[in-house]
Amino acid sequence: MGFVRAFRGATDWRLKLNTRTLFFVGLILCATGVVSPPVALTLGLIFGLSFEHPYLADSRDLSRFLLQASVVGLGFGMNLHEVLRAGRSGFVYTVAGISFALIFGLLAGWLLRVNKTASILISTGTAICGGSAIAAVAPIIGASDEEIAISLGTIFILNSVALLIFPPLGWALHLTQTQFGLWAALAIHDTSSVVGATARYGPVALVVGTTVKLTRALWIVPVAIGAAVVKRSKTKIQWPWFILLFCLAAVASTYLPAFTNFWHVLSNLGRLGLTATLFLIGTGISRATLRQVGWPPLLQGVILWILVGVTSLWLIFAGWISL
């Protein structure tokens, strides 16, 4: 019996070692640019669904930091004038899109009898910027760990799908880079997936998508304040400081051309960081996450996502939304 226990212990130790090795090999491959963003996400999903994550909490913290740092890095590759133009034009669409998503998201959650708090988080995450919005609003409305996990799981699953299917859909529909960037910013949840999808589509799509998405992300602040007022919560609001740093990076890139080579290096680091972020996000999707999410919240997220995506695409085709 002692021999059997020792053998099992050695086997478990080897399995954990192999799992950790696979995780770091995948992360290094993605961080060095050997694989593209969609492949990075796919590798992460395969790992998450096949193995027990050896560093789940640390991985989520790292992905959150890397996402924000990568967005700032990408700012060094953008022209401020293009950023401001896209931001001004996308402001009205962003307000309308957020209102639309919140109203219909809460309605869908009520019809599907989704837990009220989870429904609010899923609707907020879809309306604004995915996991960042959920993280900002959750403590204000008193969400439990389970409700946060369900909401994040729903958003992350749909983000993964969006990153893989949006570029092929854009090509099939013959969307211009500007049209695709606008559509991705309005219809994809997380900033990471918007940047990943638009970077794959083209440089103009990347500028439009990132800028409009960050304009949308600014609405974390008023929505969080509104939730705090309604709930009479004194929880500290998490301000999206990385958006300000992104704008400052674009200012430096535009008005300090003497450092162009350095800005180019920082922009490339941002792209590599984004690829690593997508791998980390993928590894966080496990079978347990899929079971925990369940069908009603996932169905609410899917219905709302399709509604927002199809409506925004139709408005872009009809010429109601343009830059």
N, C-alpha and C positions, 0 to 999 in steps of 0.2 A: 504493500500500500504506500509506503514511504517513497519507493522508487517511482510509482505511478504519479504521485503528487509532484515529485521532483521533475519528472518528465513533462508533465503538464505545465509546471511553472516555467521550465526552460522554453517550452513551445510558445507559451504566452509572451514571454520576454522577447523571443525572436520575432514574433508577429508584430509586437509593438515597435520593435526596432525597425523592421521592414516598412511598417506603416509610416513611421517618422521619416525614414529615408525617402520613401515615395513622395511624401508631402514636400520635403525640402527640394527634391529634384524637380518636381513640378513647379514650385515657386521660383526656383532659380531659372528654369527654362523660360518662364513667362517674364520675369524681371529683366532678363538679358535680351529680350526681343526676338528670341529664336522662333517663337510661335506668335500668331496673330491674336488679337483680342477674342474673336469668336472661338478659336481653338483653345485659348486659355480658359474661357468659361466652360467649354465642353469637358476639358480635362478636370477642372474643378468639380463639375457635376458627377463625372464618373468616379472620382475619388470619394466624394461625399456620400454617394449612394452605395459604394462598395465597401468602405472601411469606416471604423469608428474614428472620429477626428481626434488626434492626440493633443491638439492645442485649440480647442473650439473657442473659448472665451478670448484668448490672446489673438486668435485669428480675426475675430470680429472687431476687436479694438484696433488692430493693425489695418484692417480694410477700411475702417472709418477714417483713420488718419491719412492713409495713402490716397484715398479718394479726394479728400480736400487738398492735400499737397499736390496731387496730380493736376487738379483743376487749376490751381495757382500756376503750376509749371506751364500748362497749356496757354495760359494768358500771355506768356512771354513770346508766343508765336502768333499773336493776333494784333491787328491794327485797331487802335482805339476808335477811329472814325467809323469803321465797320461795326464795331461792338455797339456804339451809341445808336447808330442807325437801326440796327436790328432790335436793340432794346426798346427804342421809342415805338417802333412799328408793332412790336410784339406785346406791348403793355396792355392794350385794349383786349387783344385776343386772350391774353393770360387771365385777365379779370373775368371775362365771360366764361372761359373754360373752367376756371376754378369754381365759380358759382354753379355752373352746369353740373360738374362732377360731384360736388358736395350734395346738391339737392337730390339728384337721381341716385347717388350712392346710398344715402340714408333711406331713400324710398325702397331701393332694392333690398337693403338689409332688413327693413321692417317687414317686407313681403316674405322674405325667406326665413324670418324669425332668427336672424343672427343676433348673438349677444350684442346689446346696445353699445357698450363701450368698444368692443371689437369692430362693430360696424362703423362707428365714428372714426376709428383709427384707419381702417381700410379706405374709407371715403377720403379722409384727409391725405393719406399717403398717395392715393391715385390723383387727387386734385392738385397737389403741390409738388412734392419731390420725394416720394417713396419713404425709405427708411429714416431719412433726416427729419421729415415732418412728423413721423410717428414718434421718434425719439423726443422731439420737442414738445409734442402735445400730450403724450402718455402720462407723464407725472402730473400735469396740470389737471387732467380729468380723473386722476386716481386709478389708472389702469393697473391691473394685476400683471404679474410676470407671464401668466398663461395667456392673457388677452394680448399682451404685447407680442409674445411668441407667435400666436396665431396670425396676427396682423402682419408681422414681419415675414413670416413664412409665406403667406399669400402673395405679398408684394414681391419677394425675392423670386418665387417660382415664375410669376408672370414677367418679371424683368429678364430672367434667363431666356424665356421663350421669345420675348420681344427682340433681344439682341440678335437672336439667330434668324428670325423670320422677317424683320422689317427691311433690311437691305434688299433681299431677293424680291420682296413685294414692291419696293420702290423701283427696282429695275424693270420688273414685269409691267408696272403701270406707267413706265417712262416718265417718272417724276424728275424734274430738274433738281440740281443740288440744293437750290434755295427752297423749293417746295418740300423736298425730303427733310431738310434740316428743320423747317417749321413744323412739319407733321410729327417728326420724332420728338421734338421739344414739347409738343402739346399732348402727345398720346403715350409716351413712355414714362414710367414712374420715376426711377432713380436717375440722378445726374450721370452716374457711371455708365449706365446702359445707353443713355442718350449720346454721350461722348463716344462710346465704343461703336455704336451703330453708325453715327454720322462720320466718324473717322474712317470707317470702312467704305462709306459711300463717296467721300471726296472732301477736299479742303474747304470749299465754300459751304458745304453742308455742315462741316464741323464748326465753322465760325457762327453760322446762323443758329444751329441747334444748341450749341453751348451757351450762347448769349441769351437766347429766348428762354432757355431752361433756367439759367441763373436768375433772370428777371422773375420767372415763376417762383423760384426758390425763395426770393425775398419775401414772399407772402407768408412764409413761416411766422414772421414777426407779428403782423396784424391778426392772423388766425389764432396764434398762441395767446395773444393779448385778449382777443374776443372770448376764447375758451376760458381764460383765467377770470374774466369779468363775470361770465355766466356761472361758472362754478365757484366764484368768490375764492379762488385759490391764490395763495401767496408764494407758490413755487416759482423759483427763479427761471426765467425764460432763457433758453439756449440760443444765443444770437449767432447767426451764420457769418462769422467774421471772415471766413475764407472767400466769400464773394467780394468783399472789399479788397482783399489781397489780390484777387484775380483782376479787378479793375486797375489796381496800381501796377500790376505786371504788364497789362496792356498799355498803360501810360508810358512805362519805361521802354517797352518795345517800340513805341511810336515816336517818342521824342528824344531817345538816346541812341541814335543809329550807330554811334561809335562802338557800342558794345554788342553789335548785331551777332557776332560769332558766339558770344557768351549767352545771349538770349536764346540762340538756336540750340545750344547745349541744354539749357534749362527746359526748353520746350520738348526736346527729345526725351529728357528724363521724365517729364510729365506723361508722355505717351507710354513709356516703359512702366511707370508707376501705375497707370490705368490698367495695363494688361495684367500686372500682378494683382491688382485689386479685383479684377473680374475672376481670376483663379480663386482667390480667397473667398469671394462671394459664393462661387460654385461649390466649394468644399463645405460651406455651411448648410447646404441643402441635403438633408439625410432622409432615410426612410422614416425615421421617427418624426421628422418635421412634417413630412407628407401626411402621416397618420394623425398628427396633432392638429394640423390645419383643418382636416375634415372637409366634407363637401359643401355645407352651406356657406361658410366664409369664402371658400375658394370660388364657389359659383357666383357669389356676390361680386367678388373681384373680377372674375372673367366677364360677367355681364356688363359691369361698369366700364371695364377696359375696352371691350368691343364697341360699346356705345360711344365712348369718347373718341376712339380711334376712327370708327367709320364716319361719325359726324364731322370731325375735324378734317378728315380726308375729303369728304364731299364738299365742305365749305372751301377748301383749298382749290379743288377742281372747278368749283362754280365761280371762283374769283372773289369770293367774299373775304377770304383771308389771303393776304399777300404782303410781300415786303417791297 
